[in-house]
C-alpha cells in the first residue's frame, strides 16, 4: 500500500500582494486586448490601496495544500530557508495536514519571496528565487507525483524524477515553471516522456513546442507526441482543453459570471483539482470540471490558498457553477 496519494515537488514562497488604484497607473493594450502593459511614472512614489501577506504558497505548496484539502494524503519536497519565514511555512504545511518529512532547510539561505502587483483584477509578479541545491530524497511509495516550478540548480531533478517514476510505478503530473521553460524542450524531454499528465497554459505550450503551431489542437498533438499520456492546456477566460489520444479533444468552459477578485494561483488550483479527480478515479471530463471549479473558487479571493476547496466545497461549487462548465468533445 502506498504511503501517500500524492507528493508535490517544487519551490515554496512568501507572496506579498499590493493592490494598485487604477488611477495611479496607465495601461496600454494591443487591439485584441490579449497583451497589455501597465506603466508607472519613473521615480514616483506609488500609493498602495491594500496590502496582504501570505506565506506557504508557490506552485508545489498550493498543490500539496489543495490536494490535502480535497482528501488526498499528501507530502511535499521543497527547500526552505533557515529563517523565520521558512519555519512559518513548515508550520503552515503541518496545519494543512501535509507531511513535512521531505522538507529540506538550507542553512544560511533565505526563503523565496514574491511581490504581486494587483491591478484591475489582473497581476504582475516580481519573483525572488534563492538558488538551491536540489537532490530528490528517498520518497517511499506514492500513487502520484506532481512536479512543478523550481529555481536555478534543479537540473539533477530532470533525471532523478523520471528514474523514480520508472522504479516506483507512480504517475507523474508536470507543470514546468519559468526556469524549466527557459531551458527548452530538449532539456525537459526526459520528464515529459515520464508523464501521465502535462498541464500548461497556452503561452507555456507555445514556448515548449515553438515553431509555427498556434492552434490548440496542434499544440495538444505536438505535446502528446513527446510522450505524455494526457495533455491539458488552459487558456484563461477561454477555458481549458485536454486530450488523451491526440485526436479527441475535450473543451471545458469557465463560468464567466463568477466573481473575480485576483487571479494568482488560478492555474495551480486547476491542476490540483484535475489531478485530485484523477487520483480518486474520475474520468477526464469530470477532472476538467474539478479543475475549473477549484480555479473558479480561488479567483474569488486574494492569494492562491484561501479559495482551495474541500470535498464539500467542491460539491457546493459544482452545484452553483457546474452547469456553466460542462466538458464536451470538440
N, C-alpha and C positions, 0 to 999 in steps of 0.2 A: 504493500500500500504506500502511495506517495506521501511524503512528508508535507507537501504543500500543493495547493491548486495552481498557484502562480507565484513566480519570483520576478520582481521588477529589477532591471539593471540600468543604471544611469545616474546622472547628477541630481543633486538637490540644491535648493537655493532659498534665499530670502527675497521676497518681492515687496517693493515699496511702490504704491500707486499714488500718482499725483494727478488730480483732475484739473484740467486747464479750462478756464472760461473761454468759450468761443470768441468772445470779444478781444481776448488777449493775443490772438494769433490770426494769421491769414492762411487760407487753403487755396491750392491750385490743383485742379483736376483736368485730366485729359478728357476729350469729348465723350468717351464711353463711360466715364466715372470709374473705370477699372483700376486706375492708378492715380493716386492723389498725393499731394505734398503739403506739409504744414510748415509755415515759416514763422520765426520769431525775430524780433529786431535784435541785431547783434549788439551785445554789451548791455542790453536792457535787463532790468530785474522783473521777472515774470511772476505775478501773483498766482498762488496755487489755491484753487477753490476748496479742495478736500484732499486729505492725506490719510492713507491706510497702509499698514504694515502687516504682511502675512508671512510667517515662517513655515518651513517644511513643505515647500512646493517645488515646482520643476516637473518635467515630463514623467520621470520614473516615480517620483514621490506622489504625484497626482494619480498615477495609475495604481500604485500599491494601495493607497488610501481608498481610492474609489472602488477598487476590486474588493477590498475588505468590507466596505460598506454594503456591497452587493452580495455578500455572503460567502466569498471565497476566502480560503485560508492562505494568507499571503505573507511574503517576506520581501526584503529589499537588499540589494547590494548597491551601496552608494558610499562615497568617500566624503567625510565631513572634516571641517577644520577643527583645530583644538582650541576653540574659542567658545564664548557664551552662546553664540548663535548655533554652533554645532551641537552643543548639549541641549539647547532648546529644541532643535529639530528632532533629535533622537527621542526626546520625551514625547513629542507630538506623535511620532510613529507608534510608540508604545501605547499612547492613549487611544489610537485608532486601531489597535489590535493587529498591527503589522510587526512581524517578527524582525528583530533588530540584530540577530547574532552575526549576520554577514556584513554589518556596517563597519567600515574602517575609519578610524580617526587618525589623521596625519598630524604628527607633532610639528609645531612651528609653522603651520599652514592656516590660512584663513578660510572661512566658509564663502561660498559663492553668493553673489548679490546682483539683483536686477532692479532697475528703476523703470517703471511703466508709466508713460505719459498717456493719460486718457483724454481724448478729445472727441466730442460728439459721438460717443459710444464706440469709437474705434481707438486703437492704441498703437504706439510705437514703443519698443522695448530696448533699453540700454543694458547690456549683459556683461557682467564680470565673471569669468571662469578662472578660478585658481588652477594652475597646472597640477595635475595629479599623476600618481604612479599606479596605473590600473593593472590589476592582476586578479583574474577570476578565482574566487575561493572555491573550496570543495562545497558544492551546493546540496549534495544529497539527491533525493528524488523529488521531482515536481512534475505536474502534468503539463504546465505551460511555463514558458519564459517570455518576458516582454523586455526587449532591448531597445533603448531609445537614447536621447541626447546625452553625449559625454563631451568632455573637453579635450584639449591637446594631450598627446601622450597615450591615447586609447588604442593604438594600432594593434597591440597584443590581443585585444578582445576579438578582433576580426577572425582570428583562428581559434582562440580558446572557446568561444561560444559555439561555433559550428561543431567543434570536436565534442563539446559537452552534449549537444543535441544528438549527435550520432551515437554517442556512447549510452546516453540515458534513455533515449526514445521520447523525450519531452517534445512538445510542439512549441515552435518559436513564432512570436509576433514581433514585428520590427517596424519602428518609425525612426528613420535616421534624422539626426539633428544637424545643426548648421555645420559643425566641424566635419562630420562624416560626409555630408553632401559636397563640401569643397574638395574632398579627396577624389571624387569621381567614381564612375561606375565600376571600373576595373578593381579598385581597392575594396569596394563593398560587395562584389560578386560572391565571395565565399559565404558571407552572411545571408545574402538574398537567396542563394541556392538552398540554404538550410531552412528556409522559412515555410511555415504553414500559412502565415498571413503577413503581407506587407501592407502597411497603412500610410499613405502620404496624401498631402493636399495637391491640388492641380499644379501649382508652381513647383513643388518638390518633384513631382513626377516628370515634368518637363526638364528640370535641371538634371535629373538622373538619366533620362533617355536621350535628351539633346536632339540634334538634327532638326528635321522639318515636321515632326509629328506634333500636332497641336490639338487634334480632336480627342475626346475622352476615350473612345473605343480603341483608337490607335495607341494611346498611352497605356491602357489596360493590357492590350495584347503584347506590347513591347516588354512590359514588366513581367507579364506572365511567362514569356519565352525564356526569361532568365532562370526561372525555376520555382518560384513561389506557388503554392497550391491555390491560394486565394489572394487577389489583389483588390484593394479598396482605395478609391480616390475621392477625397472630399473636395467640394467646390464652393465653400462659403454659403451664401444665400441661395445658390443653385443646387443645393442638396449633395447627395453622395452617390457614387457608382461603385459597383462591385462585380467581379467575375470569378468563377471557379475554373472554367474550361477555356477562357479566352475568346469564346464565341458568344455565349449567352451573357448578356449584360443586364444587371439589375440596377434600377434607379430608385432612390428614396428621397422624396422632397422634404423640406423642413416646414414647420408651421410658421408662416411668415407673420401671423398676427400675434405671436407670443412676444412678450416684452423683452427688450434688450437693454441691459444696463452697461455691460462691459464684456468683451469677448475673450479675454485671456483665459486659457485653459479649455477653450471650446473643442479644439482638436483632441486634446488628451481625454476629455470627457467622452467624446465619440469613440475613440479607440478602446477606452476602458469598458464602456457599455457593450461594444461589439464583441470584444474578447470574453467578457464575463458571460454573455449569452452563449457563445460557442462552448465555453468551458462547462456550461450547465446543460449542454445537449440541444440547444436551439438551432434551427436551420438558418440559412443565410438571410432570408427576408426579415425574420424576427431579430436577428443580430443587428441588422441595419436599423431597425426600429429602436432597439435598445440604445444603440449609439446615438441616434438622433434625439431621443428623449433625454438622455443624460446631458447632451450638449445644450438642449433647449432649457434645461433647468439651470445649468451653470452660468449661462449668459444673463440670467436674471439677477446675478449678484456680482459684487466686486471681488475679483480674485478667482482662482481656479479650484478652490476646495469647498467652499460653503455649499454650493448647489449640487455636489455629488450625491447621487441618490442611493437610498436604501431599497430593499425589495418592495417595501410598502410604498415608498416614494415613487418608484418606477411604475408600480401598478396605478397609482393616482395620476401620474403624469401621462401615462398611456390613455387612461380614461378621458383626460381633458384634451389632449392634443394628438392622440394616436390616429384619429381619423384623417388628419391632415398630412400624415407621414407614412402612408402605406407603400411599401416597396412593390415595384412592378417590373416585369421584364420589358425591355425596350429593344 
